[in-house]
């Protein structure tokens, strides 16, 4: 909760400062950010991160699928236990 409040406060401060700075300052920030993003060193790291994610994505997907299957088995086992205990009662039906 504290983190969310700090995020909102930070966004509010950024908005106020940005509004006071005007369009010229905004364009300068955009130009600097674009220059930074397109620099060869940054793009090299971006490509490295993309390659890493592409390598690990199948492993993560398998891990998540196995975990989901495990949860389904546990829930199904709990459901069948509840069903079998509730169905062992009297077999007479109301008339």
ZIVEN-V258002 format. One record per pair of residues at least 6 apart in sequence whose ideal C-beta (glycine too) atoms are under 7 Angstrom apart, sorted by sequence separation. I is the first residue (numbers start at 1). J is the second residue. D is the distance in whole Angstrom. If there is no record, write none. Layout:
# ZIVEN-V258002
i=(I,I)
j=(J,J)
d=(D,D)
This chain:
# ZIVEN-V258002
i=(36,18)
j=(42,26)
d=(6,7)
